[in-house]
Amino acid sequence: MQFSESWLRQYVNPSLDSNALGHAMTMAGLEVEEQHSVAPPFTKIVVAQILSAEQHPDADRLRVCKVDAGTGQELQIVCGAPNARAGIKIPCAMVGAELPPAETGGKPFMIKVGKLRGVESQGMLCSGRELGLGDDHEGILELPADAPVGEDIRQYLNLDDQIFVIKLTPNKADCLSLMGMAREVSAITVAALCAPKWTPPAISIEDKRKVTVENTELCGRFAGRIIRGVNPQAKTPDWIIQRLCNAGQRSISPLVDLSNYVMLEMGQPTHVFDIDKLQGDITVRWAKAGEKLELLNGQTVTLQGPDSAGKLQDAGVVADLSGPVALAGIMGGNHCAVSDDTKNIYVEAAYWLPSAIQGRARRFNFSTDAAHRFERGVDPQNTVNCLEYLSALIIEVCGGQAGPVDDQVLNIPERKPVKMRLTRAEKVIGIPLTQEVVADVFKRLGFEFKQEGDAFVVTPPSYRFDIEIEEDLIEEVARMYGFENIPDVPPVSSLKMSAKAEAKRGVHLLRQRLALQGYQEAVNFGFTDLESEQRLAAATEKDLIAVLNPIASQYGVMRSNLWGGLLGNLKSNLNRGAGRVRLFETGRVFKRDASVQEEAGKVAGFHQPQQVGGLAYGSFVPEQWASADRAVDFFDVKGDLERVLDPLHFTTEAAVHPALHPGRSARIQLVTSTGKQNIGWIGELHPGLQQAYELPQAPVLFEMDLEAVRNLGIPQPEELSKFPAVQRDLAVVVKQSVSAQVLLDAMNAKKQNFVKAIELFDEFKPKAGSSSMADDEKSLAFRVTLLNPQETLQDAQIEAVMTALLSSLEKNCAARLR
């Protein structure tokens, strides 16, 4: 919201200077985002009159002007403006004047006596841009004929007037007008409020246009009147143009200017139709599918009508017999716009329900001042009052004869009383309050209230859509009390040092270890696009968790894994020339689970576990001379995870995942004292997805349950043995379809005494017909480390253990000793 201080002080004039007024508004929740004078600083520029303007003897585009600047002697000034002519009054920069820095590259520019093409110039005639009054520099700024010669231009044009730019929160729709701001300033400063006064126009014709409101959930009140015989080419008063300019609006035509002026001053958007272009009666309704409308901004929109369920409507329209002529509460149509030929008009003011306007303008990729106000709430009780005000201004400026007001009150929201307890307000704000203080606040705000013990029952005014619950009233008390008057009281509580959980490692340690392995952390939204989610999770429509109000189409569903975001990060890095990429992310994923009940941190029906995921792409090590270049593979990433998760031990088991390459994917199984626990997946990206993401090489992906890999258990100390360990090798022959992990599991399940470690150190697969083994067999060699911490192991003990391990392999894995 932008306005000038002089405009505000016409209706409320507190005994505060400009800076104090701005501070008071900010401390009451109306943040002054910007405050500046109408024009930047400059000196010695006065009102002057051109007495004569003759052609320069040596330049076609220059004129030599004789100027009266009120000094008692004529000044000779050379000017290149095409509109320089005798008789007009203009701003004149005297010798020694300093022009605004913005016009001279950031440095003040001083006017001196100089020569232009051999003719002396004793000053400068200024354009609006040179004074900081807009971008017009096609000619010098022409002033009214009654401007007093010699008067300082800053004083004459009131250029020291302050412009306030207020950053309003969405709930403060009542302050989207000059009167709303004046009402607030009056309440803040306890200064008297003077409402604008006018005389409603006399009804001199009986013409009316029938209006039918078909949908009351769209329009709650509709008022309009006919005015005949207007002059659209009349001149908008300078004071209105100046106020519009100070509010950031440009002058267009008198009818449009007056409509905008009433909106800015009263907060009620209105619209003026050329009634001679309307065909038949007016209808207010929801749009029908396929209807088209050319708007005032030149854009043609195609309306969609209701959704498939018939509930959500596309947009409301004002229509005649030929179709829509305006988008309800957003923008008028070009077909019935007023022009220089307009003679008869229909002036409309309406209350459009906020729910019927919210989000509609954004669908058409633009926003308007009207939509901005209607979607937040406009006072429905002020509709006819503003229509009368606009009618009076139109007749005063453009003339005409006014017909009666046709006012239809259909669906006005009821303002329900809100109760505020004094004790609750004291607890929330943190200051002692009395009933007298609170009653004074509500009186200043113009709230109707009654007291019930220590509670206040308040009926909000029609223009306060933001007063609905007790906390809203408490906020009003805090605002009027003054946020800066609330003392800063630091919280007092006993501090207790929390013991570090020994059995669980922090997420930061895992992130640090991944970073040490060369992975860089990515942070992505918890939302993803529908296509990626269906690709990576093979999810059905039933499984997807749709976002009710997505910020963009590519964030339409909640992610069930971390890979979608990471693959998007990978694609972005490859597009920027990266050849080797390592990425990881920790975050929540979202899955449906009917067993989840509502409790702290959980939402019923949804499981939200924390995961850690990542990918590796490109060569297995950075390019160097000591190692041959090859692509990163499954085992490289598995090795990275082993180093990251140490001292936890995990295994991998071949399995199929819809997002991973069949035969190159596996489950990650955490080995615990109670068995194996599935905690995630690892593998190459599926070839189909590699093609869909247009990747030259398949990255290796992994994802694990974060909570599972954080649990380490309490470390158990062991005494160092004084006796030497013994190592024995065990080589067996098995079918090639049997994995080494199966053999390791079989030997570990035997739980033999003295066995400290079993490691695979060799694999041999024979060539066809060149060995005693069959073509479908292979040899696996294991190194078994044995240790007895109490005494030196004897050969008999060692042989018994090795025999038991071999027996287990022969029985469970059909192995034979090589």
C-alpha positions in Angstrom: 0.0 0.0 0.0 1.5 3.3 -1.1 0.2 6.8 -0.4 1.4 10.4 0.4 1.6 11.8 3.9 -0.5 14.9 3.0 -3.3 12.7 1.7 -3.3 10.7 5.0 -3.2 13.9 7.1 -6.3 15.2 5.4 -8.3 12.5 7.3 -6.2 12.0 10.4 -3.5 14.5 11.5 -1.6 13.3 14.6 0.9 15.6 16.3 3.9 13.5 15.0 6.5 14.4 12.4 7.0 12.1 9.4 9.6 9.9 10.9 7.7 9.5 14.2 4.5 8.7 12.3 6.3 6.0 10.2 7.8 4.5 13.4 4.4 4.4 15.1 2.8 2.6 12.2 5.7 0.0 12.1 5.4 -0.6 15.8 1.7 -1.3 15.4 2.3 -4.0 12.7 2.0 -1.8 9.7 5.6 -2.0 8.5 6.9 1.0 6.7 9.0 -0.7 4.0 10.0 2.6 2.3 9.7 6.3 3.1 10.9 9.1 0.8 10.0 12.5 -0.5 8.0 12.9 -3.7 11.1 14.2 -5.5 14.8 13.7 -4.7 16.8 16.6 -3.1 17.7 19.6 -5.3 18.1 23.3 -4.7 17.5 26.7 -6.5 14.8 25.5 -8.9 11.9 28.0 -9.2 8.8 28.7 -11.2 9.6 30.8 -14.3 7.8 32.1 -17.4 9.2 32.0 -20.9 8.8 35.6 -22.3 10.1 34.8 -25.8 11.7 31.8 -27.6 13.7 32.4 -30.8 15.6 30.0 -33.0 19.3 29.5 -32.2 21.4 31.1 -34.9 23.7 28.1 -35.2 21.5 25.1 -34.3 18.3 23.8 -35.7 17.1 22.1 -32.6 18.0 24.8 -30.0 16.0 27.9 -29.0 17.2 31.0 -27.2 14.6 31.8 -24.5 14.1 34.9 -22.5 12.9 33.9 -19.1 11.4 35.7 -16.1 12.4 33.8 -12.9 11.2 36.5 -10.5 14.7 37.9 -10.0 13.9 41.3 -11.5 15.9 40.7 -14.6 15.5 38.6 -17.7 17.6 35.4 -18.0 18.8 34.1 -21.3 18.6 30.3 -21.4 19.4 28.0 -24.4 16.9 25.1 -24.5 16.4 22.1 -26.8 12.9 21.1 -25.7 10.5 21.0 -28.6 7.7 22.5 -26.5 9.6 25.6 -25.4 7.5 28.6 -26.4 6.5 32.0 -25.1 3.9 32.3 -22.4 4.3 29.0 -20.7 5.4 28.5 -17.1 8.1 26.0 -16.4 10.7 24.9 -13.7 13.9 26.9 -14.1 17.2 25.8 -12.5 19.1 28.9 -11.6 22.9 29.3 -11.7 24.2 27.4 -8.7 21.3 24.9 -8.6 22.1 21.2 -7.9 20.1 18.7 -9.8 19.2 15.3 -8.4 22.1 12.8 -8.4 20.0 10.1 -10.1 20.0 12.1 -13.3 23.7 12.6 -13.4 25.1 9.1 -12.8 25.0 9.3 -9.0 26.8 12.7 -8.6 25.2 16.1 -7.9 25.2 18.3 -11.0 25.6 22.0 -10.5 24.2 24.5 -13.0 26.8 27.1 -14.2 26.8 29.9 -16.8 28.0 28.4 -20.1 27.8 28.7 -23.8 25.9 26.5 -26.2 27.0 26.9 -29.9 28.4 30.3 -29.0 25.3 31.6 -27.2 25.5 32.2 -23.4 23.0 30.2 -21.2 22.3 31.4 -17.7 20.4 28.4 -16.3 18.4 25.4 -17.4 14.8 24.7 -18.1 13.9 21.3 -16.5 11.8 18.3 -17.6 9.9 16.1 -15.2 12.6 13.4 -15.2 15.3 16.0 -14.4 13.4 16.8 -11.2 12.9 13.1 -10.4 9.2 13.3 -11.2 8.9 10.4 -13.6 10.5 9.3 -16.9 9.1 12.0 -19.2 12.0 13.9 -20.8 10.5 14.7 -24.2 10.0 18.3 -23.2 10.2 20.7 -20.4 7.6 20.4 -17.6 4.7 22.8 -18.2 3.1 24.2 -15.0 -0.4 25.7 -14.6 -0.9 29.3 -15.8 -1.5 30.5 -12.3 1.8 29.3 -10.9 3.5 32.2 -9.1 6.7 33.2 -10.8 9.8 33.0 -8.5 8.3 30.5 -6.0 10.5 27.5 -5.1 9.3 24.6 -7.2 9.5 22.2 -4.2 7.1 24.4 -2.3 4.8 25.0 -5.2 4.5 21.3 -6.2 4.7 20.1 -2.6 7.7 17.9 -3.5 8.8 17.5 0.2 5.6 15.5 0.8 6.6 12.1 2.2 5.6 8.9 0.4 4.9 5.9 2.6 5.1 2.3 1.2 3.5 -0.1 3.7 4.2 -3.8 3.7 0.9 -5.3 4.8 0.5 -8.8 6.0 -2.3 -10.8 4.2 -4.7 -10.5 7.1 -4.7 -6.7 7.0 -7.1 -6.2 4.0 -8.8 -3.4 5.9 -5.7 -1.3 5.4 -5.6 -1.6 1.6 -7.2 1.9 1.4 -6.3 5.4 2.5 -9.4 5.4 4.9 -8.3 2.1 6.3 -4.8 3.5 7.1 -6.3 6.6 8.5 -8.6 4.5 10.8 -5.5 2.6 12.0 -3.4 5.7 12.6 -6.3 7.3 14.5 -6.5 4.2 16.7 -2.7 4.2 17.2 -2.2 7.9 17.9 -5.7 8.7 19.4 -6.0 11.5 16.8 -9.4 12.4 15.5 -10.6 10.7 12.3 -12.3 12.9 9.6 -14.1 10.9 7.0 -14.5 12.2 3.5 -17.7 14.2 2.8 -19.7 14.5 -0.3 -23.2 15.1 -1.5 -24.9 12.1 -3.2 -25.9 13.1 -6.7 -29.5 14.0 -7.3 -31.6 11.4 -9.3 -32.6 13.2 -12.5 -33.5 10.1 -14.7 -35.3 6.9 -13.9 -33.3 4.6 -16.1 -32.2 1.2 -14.7 -30.6 -1.9 -16.1 -31.9 -5.2 -14.9 -29.2 -7.3 -13.1 -29.7 -11.0 -12.3 -27.2 -12.6 -9.8 -27.4 -16.4 -10.5 -24.8 -17.5 -8.0 -24.8 -16.0 -4.5 -21.7 -18.0 -3.6 -19.9 -15.8 -6.1 -21.5 -12.4 -5.5 -22.9 -11.3 -2.1 -24.0 -7.8 -3.0 -24.3 -6.0 -6.4 -25.1 -2.3 -6.8 -25.1 -0.2 -9.9 -26.6 2.8 -11.6 -26.8 4.5 -15.0 -25.3 7.9 -15.6 -26.2 9.5 -19.0 -24.5 12.4 -20.8 -21.0 12.2 -19.4 -18.0 13.9 -21.1 -15.2 11.4 -21.1 -12.7 14.0 -22.5 -13.0 16.2 -19.4 -9.7 16.8 -17.6 -9.0 14.9 -14.4 -8.4 17.4 -11.6 -4.7 17.9 -10.9 -5.0 17.1 -7.2 -6.5 13.7 -8.1 -3.7 13.0 -10.7 -1.1 14.0 -8.1 -2.5 11.6 -5.5 -2.8 8.8 -8.0 0.9 9.4 -9.0 2.0 9.4 -5.4 0.2 6.1 -4.9 2.0 4.6 -7.9 -0.8 4.9 -10.4 -0.7 6.7 -13.7 -3.5 8.9 -15.1 -5.5 7.2 -18.0 -8.8 9.0 -18.5 -11.2 10.8 -16.1 -13.6 7.9 -15.7 -10.8 5.4 -15.0 -8.9 7.8 -12.8 -11.9 8.5 -10.6 -12.7 4.8 -10.3 -9.1 4.1 -9.2 -9.2 7.1 -6.9 -12.2 5.7 -5.0 -10.6 2.3 -4.8 -7.4 3.7 -3.3 -9.2 6.1 -0.9 -12.1 3.8 0.2 -10.9 0.3 -0.6 -13.8 -0.6 -2.8 -12.9 -1.5 -6.4 -15.5 -0.4 -8.9 -16.0 -0.7 -12.7 -17.4 1.7 -15.3 -19.1 0.1 -18.4 -20.0 1.9 -21.6 -23.7 1.0 -21.4 -24.3 1.6 -25.1 -22.1 -1.4 -25.8 -24.0 -3.7 -23.5 -26.5 -5.9 -25.1 -29.6 -6.5 -23.0 -29.8 -7.2 -19.3 -26.8 -8.0 -17.1 -26.2 -11.4 -15.5 -23.7 -12.3 -12.8 -22.7 -16.0 -12.9 -19.9 -18.5 -13.1 -18.2 -18.9 -16.4 -19.2 -21.5 -18.9 -16.7 -23.8 -20.6 -15.3 -22.4 -23.8 -16.3 -18.8 -23.3 -13.8 -16.2 -24.3 -13.2 -12.7 -23.1 -10.8 -10.0 -24.3 -9.6 -8.1 -21.2 -8.6 -4.5 -20.8 -4.9 -5.5 -20.9 -5.4 -6.9 -24.4 -5.2 -10.5 -23.2 -7.8 -12.9 -24.5 -8.7 -15.7 -21.9 -10.6 -18.9 -22.5 -12.7 -19.8 -19.5 -13.1 -23.5 -18.5 -16.2 -23.7 -16.5 -16.6 -26.0 -13.4 -14.2 -29.0 -12.9 -15.2 -32.6 -13.6 -16.8 -32.9 -10.2 -18.8 -29.8 -10.7 -17.5 -28.2 -7.5 -14.5 -26.0 -8.3 -15.5 -23.1 -10.6 -13.0 -21.5 -13.0 -14.0 -17.8 -12.6 -17.0 -15.6 -12.2 -18.2 -13.3 -15.0 -20.4 -10.3 -15.5 -22.2 -11.0 -18.8 -24.8 -9.6 -21.1 -26.8 -11.4 -23.8 -23.7 -11.7 -26.0 -21.5 -13.3 -23.3 -19.0 -12.3 -20.7 -18.1 -8.6 -20.5 -15.9 -8.7 -17.4 -14.0 -11.1 -15.1 -15.8 -10.8 -11.8 -13.7 -9.0 -9.2 -10.6 -9.1 -11.4 -10.7 -7.1 -14.6 -13.1 -5.6 -17.1 -13.5 -6.6 -20.7 -12.3 -4.6 -23.7 -15.7 -4.9 -25.4 -17.5 -2.6 -23.0 -14.6 -0.3 -22.0 -15.2 3.4 -21.8 -13.5 5.5 -24.5 -13.4 9.1 -25.8 -16.7 8.5 -27.6 -18.6 7.2 -24.5 -21.8 9.1 -23.6 -23.7 6.9 -21.2 -22.2 4.6 -18.5 -23.1 2.0 -16.1 -21.2 2.3 -12.8 -20.9 -1.0 -10.8 -19.8 -1.7 -7.2 -20.0 -5.2 -5.8 -19.0 -7.5 -2.9 -17.4 -10.6 -4.4 -16.8 -13.3 -1.9 -13.1 -13.9 -1.2 -13.4 -17.6 -1.8 -14.7 -16.9 -5.3 -11.8 -14.7 -6.3 -8.8 -16.3 -4.5 -6.3 -17.8 -7.0 -8.4 -16.9 -10.1 -6.2 -14.1 -11.3 -3.0 -16.2 -11.0 -4.5 -18.8 -13.2 -4.5 -16.2 -16.0 -0.9 -15.2 -15.1 -1.6 -11.6 -14.0 -2.7 -9.8 -10.9 -4.8 -6.7 -10.4 -5.5 -4.2 -7.6 -9.1 -5.3 -7.6 -8.4 -9.0 -7.2 -5.8 -8.2 -4.6 -8.4 -6.6 -2.5 -11.4 -8.8 -3.2 -9.5 -12.1 -2.4 -8.6 -10.7 1.0 -12.0 -9.2 1.8 -13.7 -5.9 1.0 -16.3 -4.2 3.4 -19.7 -5.4 2.1 -21.5 -2.7 4.1 -19.7 0.1 2.2 -20.6 -0.9 -1.3 -23.4 1.6 -1.9 -21.6 4.4 0.0 -18.6 4.0 -2.4 -20.9 3.9 -5.5 -22.5 7.2 -4.4 -19.0 8.7 -3.8 -17.8 7.7 -7.3 -21.1 8.9 -8.9 -20.7 12.3 -7.2 -17.1 12.6 -8.5 -18.0 11.6 -12.0 -20.9 14.1 -12.3 -18.6 16.8 -10.8 -15.8 16.2 -13.3 -17.5 14.8 -16.3 -21.1 16.0 -15.9 -24.1 13.8 -16.6 -27.5 12.8 -15.1 -27.7 10.0 -12.5 -30.3 7.3 -12.3 -31.4 5.5 -9.1 -29.1 2.9 -7.4 -30.1 -0.7 -7.9 -28.8 -2.5 -4.8 -29.1 -6.3 -4.3 -28.0 -7.7 -1.0 -27.8 -11.4 -1.3 -25.1 -13.1 0.8 -23.4 -10.8 3.3 -21.1 -12.7 5.8 -22.3 -12.6 9.4 -19.7 -11.2 11.8 -19.8 -13.6 14.7 -18.9 -12.4 18.2 -15.4 -13.4 19.5 -14.6 -13.9 23.2 -11.3 -12.8 24.7 -10.3 -13.7 28.3 -8.2 -11.1 30.1 -6.1 -13.8 31.8 -5.4 -15.4 28.4 -4.3 -12.1 26.9 -1.9 -11.5 29.8 -0.4 -14.9 29.4 0.1 -14.7 25.6 1.4 -11.1 25.6 3.4 -11.4 28.8 2.3 -8.1 30.4 -0.2 -7.2 33.1 -3.4 -5.8 31.7 -6.5 -4.2 33.2 -10.1 -4.1 31.9 -9.8 -0.4 31.4 -6.7 -0.8 29.1 -8.4 -3.5 27.0 -11.7 -1.5 26.8 -9.8 1.6 25.6 -8.0 -0.5 22.9 -11.4 -1.8 21.5 -13.0 1.6 21.6 -10.1 3.1 19.6 -10.4 0.4 17.1 -14.1 0.9 16.7 -15.1 -2.5 18.0 -18.5 -3.1 19.6 -18.0 -5.2 22.8 -19.6 -6.2 26.1 -17.9 -7.4 29.2 -18.7 -10.7 30.9 -16.7 -10.8 34.0 -13.0 -10.6 33.0 -13.9 -11.6 29.4 -14.7 -9.3 26.5 -17.2 -10.4 23.8 -16.4 -8.4 20.7 -18.4 -8.1 17.5 -15.9 -7.3 14.7 -16.8 -4.5 12.2 -17.8 -5.5 8.7 -14.4 -4.5 7.3 -12.3 -6.7 9.7 -12.3 -10.1 8.1 -9.2 -11.1 10.2 -11.0 -11.1 13.6 -12.2 -14.7 14.0 -10.6 -16.3 17.1 -9.4 -15.2 20.5 -5.8 -14.9 19.4 -6.8 -12.3 16.8 -8.2 -10.0 19.5 -5.1 -10.6 21.6 -3.0 -9.5 18.6 -5.0 -6.3 18.4 -4.4 -5.5 22.1 -0.7 -6.1 21.6 -0.6 -3.9 18.5 -2.3 -1.0 20.1 -0.3 -1.4 23.3 2.8 -1.1 21.2 5.2 -3.9 20.5 8.1 -1.7 21.6 6.4 -1.1 25.0 6.4 -4.8 25.8 9.5 -5.4 28.0 12.2 -7.8 27.0 12.1 -10.5 29.7 14.6 -13.3 29.1 13.2 -16.8 29.9 14.4 -18.2 33.2 14.8 -22.0 33.5 17.2 -24.5 34.9 19.6 -25.9 32.3 20.5 -29.5 32.3 23.3 -31.0 30.3 22.0 -34.0 28.3 24.2 -37.0 28.3 25.4 -38.1 24.8 23.8 -41.3 23.7 26.6 -43.8 23.4 24.5 -46.4 21.6 23.5 -44.1 18.8 25.6 -42.0 16.5 24.5 -38.6 15.2 23.3 -37.8 11.7 26.2 -35.3 11.4 28.8 -38.1 11.8 27.2 -40.1 8.9 27.1 -37.0 6.7 30.7 -36.2 7.6 31.8 -39.8 6.7 30.0 -39.6 3.4 31.7 -36.3 2.6 35.1 -37.9 3.4 34.3 -40.6 0.8 33.9 -37.8 -1.8 30.1 -37.4 -1.7 28.5 -33.9 -1.7 25.3 -33.3 0.2 22.2 -32.3 -1.7 19.0 -30.8 -0.1 15.8 -31.3 -2.1 12.1 -30.7 -1.5 9.9 -33.4 0.0 7.7 -33.0 -3.1 8.4 -34.5 -6.4 6.7 -34.8 -9.8 4.2 -37.5 -10.5 6.1 -39.0 -13.4 9.3 -39.5 -11.5 7.5 -41.0 -8.5 5.7 -43.5 -10.8 9.0 -44.4 -12.5 11.1 -44.9 -9.5 8.6 -46.5 -7.1 6.3 -48.2 -9.6 3.5 -46.6 -7.6 -0.1 -46.7 -8.4 -2.5 -43.8 -8.1 -3.7 -45.4 -4.9 -0.2 -45.4 -3.4 0.6 -41.8 -4.4 0.3 -39.1 -1.8 -0.9 -36.0 -3.7 -0.2 -32.5 -2.5 -3.5 -30.6 -2.2 -2.1 -27.2 -3.2 1.3 -27.7 -4.9 3.5 -24.7 -5.4 4.3 -26.0 -8.9 3.2 -28.9 -11.2 6.6 -30.6 -10.7 6.0 -30.7 -6.9 2.6 -32.4 -7.1 3.2 -35.6 -5.0 5.2 -36.5 -1.9 8.3 -38.4 -2.5 8.5 -42.1 -1.4 12.3 -42.3 -2.0 15.3 -39.9 -2.3 16.4 -40.9 -5.8 14.1 -38.6 -7.8 15.6 -35.5 -6.4 19.2 -36.9 -6.6 18.8 -37.9 -10.2 17.5 -34.3 -10.9 20.6 -33.0 -9.2 22.8 -35.3 -11.3 21.2 -34.2 -14.5 21.7 -30.5 -13.5 25.4 -31.1 -12.8 25.9 -33.0 -16.1 24.3 -30.1 -18.0 26.9 -27.8 -16.5 29.9 -29.9 -17.6 30.5 -32.2 -14.5 31.9 -35.6 -15.5 32.2 -37.3 -12.1 29.4 -36.8 -9.5 29.0 -38.2 -6.0 25.8 -37.0 -4.2 24.0 -37.9 -1.0 21.0 -36.7 0.9 19.3 -37.3 4.3 15.7 -36.6 4.7 12.2 -37.9 5.2 10.2 -40.0 2.7 6.4 -40.4 2.8 4.5 -43.6 2.4 0.9 -44.7 3.1 0.6 -47.0 6.1 -2.9 -47.6 7.7 -1.3 -49.0 10.9 0.2 -45.6 11.8 -1.8 -43.9 14.5 -2.1 -40.1 15.3 0.5 -39.1 17.9 3.3 -36.6 18.4 5.3 -36.2 15.2 3.1 -38.6 13.3 0.1 -38.3 11.0 -2.4 -41.1 11.0 -2.2 -43.3 7.9 1.2 -42.1 6.8 4.7 -43.5 7.5 7.5 -40.8 7.4 10.8 -42.5 8.0 14.1 -40.7 7.6 16.4 -42.2 4.9 19.9 -41.6 3.7 20.5 -42.1 0.0 23.0 -41.3 -2.6 24.5 -42.0 -6.1 27.8 -42.3 -7.7 28.4 -41.4 -11.4 31.4 -41.3 -13.7 34.9 -42.8 -13.1 35.6 -44.7 -9.9 38.5 -42.4 -9.0 39.4 -38.9 -10.4 41.5 -39.1 -13.5 45.1 -39.8 -12.7 48.3 -41.5 -14.0 48.5 -44.4 -11.5 45.2 -46.1 -12.3 43.4 -47.1 -15.4 40.2 -45.3 -16.0 36.9 -47.3 -15.5 33.3 -46.5 -14.6 32.2 -46.7 -11.0 30.4 -50.0 -10.2 28.3 -51.8 -7.6 31.3 -52.9 -5.5 32.9 -49.4 -5.4 29.8 -48.0 -3.8 29.4 -51.0 -1.5 33.0 -50.3 -0.3 32.1 -46.7 0.3 29.1 -47.8 2.5 31.2 -50.2 4.4 33.6 -47.4 5.4 30.7 -45.1 6.2 28.8 -47.6 8.4 31.8 -49.0 10.3 31.6 -50.6 12.8 28.2 -51.9 11.7 28.4 -55.0 9.4 26.0 -55.5 6.5 25.6 -57.9 3.6 23.9 -57.6 0.3 21.5 -60.1 -1.2 20.5 -60.1 -4.9 16.9 -58.8 -5.3 14.8 -56.9 -7.9 13.8 -53.3 -7.5 11.7 -51.5 -10.2 14.2 -48.6 -10.3 17.3 -50.7 -10.5 19.1 -52.9 -13.1 17.9 -56.5 -12.9 20.9 -58.6 -11.9 22.9 -55.6 -10.7 20.7 -54.7 -7.6 20.6 -56.0 -4.1 19.0 -55.5 -0.7 21.2 -54.1 2.0 20.9 -56.4 5.1 22.2 -55.2 8.5 23.8 -58.1 10.5 22.7 -58.0 14.1 22.8 -60.3 17.0 19.2 -61.4 16.2 19.8 -62.0 12.5 19.6 -59.9 9.4 17.5 -56.8 8.9 16.6 -55.4 5.5 17.5 -51.7 5.7 17.7 -50.5 2.1 18.8 -51.0 -1.6 21.9 -50.7 -3.7 22.4 -51.1 -7.4 22.7 -49.6 -10.9 19.9 -47.5 -12.3 17.5 -49.4 -14.6 18.4 -49.1 -18.3 14.9 -47.8 -19.0 15.2 -45.0 -16.5 18.7 -44.3 -17.7 17.3 -43.6 -21.2 14.4 -41.6 -19.7 16.8 -39.3 -17.8 19.1 -39.2 -20.9 22.2 -40.3 -19.0 25.2 -41.5 -20.9 26.1 -43.9 -18.1 24.1 -45.6 -15.4 24.8 -44.2 -11.9 25.0 -46.5 -8.9 22.3 -45.7 -6.3 21.8 -46.6 -2.7 19.2 -45.8 0.0 19.0 -47.0 3.6 16.9 -46.5 6.7 18.7 -43.8 8.7 17.5 -44.9 12.1 18.8 -48.4 11.6 22.3 -47.3 10.7 22.5 -44.9 13.6 22.1 -47.6 16.2 25.5 -48.9 17.2 24.9 -50.5 20.6 27.0 -50.0 23.6 30.7 -50.8 22.8 32.0 -53.9 24.6 35.7 -53.8 25.6 37.8 -56.8 25.1 41.2 -57.6 26.7 44.0 -58.0 24.2 45.1 -61.6 24.0 48.6 -62.5 25.1 48.5 -65.5 22.8 49.0 -65.6 19.0 46.2 -66.0 16.5 46.2 -68.8 14.1 45.1 -68.7 10.4 43.9 -71.6 8.3 42.8 -71.6 4.7 39.7 -73.5 3.5 39.1 -74.0 -0.2 35.9 -75.6 -1.4 34.2 -76.3 -4.7 30.5 -75.2 -5.2 28.1 -74.5 -8.0 28.6 -71.2 -9.6 25.1 -70.2 -8.7 26.0 -70.3 -5.0 27.2 -67.0 -3.7 30.1 -66.5 -1.3 27.7 -64.9 1.2 25.7 -68.1 1.5 28.9 -70.0 2.5 29.9 -67.3 5.0 26.4 -67.4 6.5 26.6 -71.2 6.9 30.0 -71.0 8.6 29.0 -68.2 10.9 25.8 -70.0 11.8 27.9 -72.9 13.2 29.1 -70.5 15.9 32.4 -72.3 16.5 34.6 -71.4 19.5 37.8 -69.6 18.8 36.7 -68.3 15.3 37.4 -64.5 15.2 37.0 -63.8 11.5 36.3 -65.6 8.2 37.3 -63.7 5.0 37.0 -64.7 1.3 40.4 -64.2 -0.4 40.1 -66.0 -3.7 37.7 -67.1 -6.4 38.5 -69.4 -9.3 36.3 -70.3 -12.2 37.8 -72.9 -14.6 37.8 -72.6 -18.4 35.8 -75.1 -20.3 37.5 -78.6 -20.1 40.7 -77.3 -18.6 40.2 -78.4 -14.9 39.0 -81.2 -12.7 36.0 -79.0 -11.9 32.8 -79.0 -13.9 32.0 -76.0 -16.1 29.2 -74.9 -13.8 31.5 -75.0 -10.7 33.8 -72.6 -9.0 36.4 -72.6 -6.2 36.1 -70.3 -3.2 39.0 -69.9 -0.7 38.4 -68.6 2.8 40.9 -67.5 5.5 39.8 -68.4 9.0 41.4 -66.6 11.9 41.3 -68.5 15.3 42.2 -67.2 18.7 42.0 -68.5 22.3 42.6 -65.6 24.7 43.3 -68.0 27.6 46.0 -70.3 26.0 47.8 -71.2 22.9 45.6 -73.2 20.5 46.5 -76.8 19.9 46.4 -78.6 16.6 43.6 -80.9 17.7 41.4 -77.8 18.6 42.1 -76.2 15.3 41.4 -79.3 13.3 38.1 -79.8 15.1 37.0 -76.3 14.2 38.0 -76.6 10.6 36.3 -80.0 10.3 33.1 -78.6 11.7 33.2 -75.6 9.3 33.7 -78.0 6.3 31.0 -80.2 7.5 28.6 -77.3 7.6 29.5 -76.3 4.1 29.1 -79.8 2.8 25.7 -80.2 4.4 24.2 -76.8 3.7 25.8 -75.7 0.5 26.6 -79.0 -1.3 30.3 -78.0 -1.2 33.3 -80.4 -1.4 36.9 -79.8 -0.3 39.1 -78.8 -3.1 
